[in-house]
């Protein structure tokens, strides 16, 4: 099992949700705890697993 390439999502709101198979790896905020606005970002990566020599991205975790 490994984590795939990093992705960044901006323009967050308090109840932001990632799609299935992704894990949060970090946050960037503008200094407030509300996590809302264009300066707030979440860093995430997909979970991948090896099947028959090929890395497959998980559709859910």
Secondary structure as UniProt FT lines:
FT   STRAND          2..12
FT   TURN            14..15
FT   TURN            20..21
FT   STRAND          22..28
FT   STRAND          37..51
FT   TURN            52..53
FT   STRAND          54..57
//
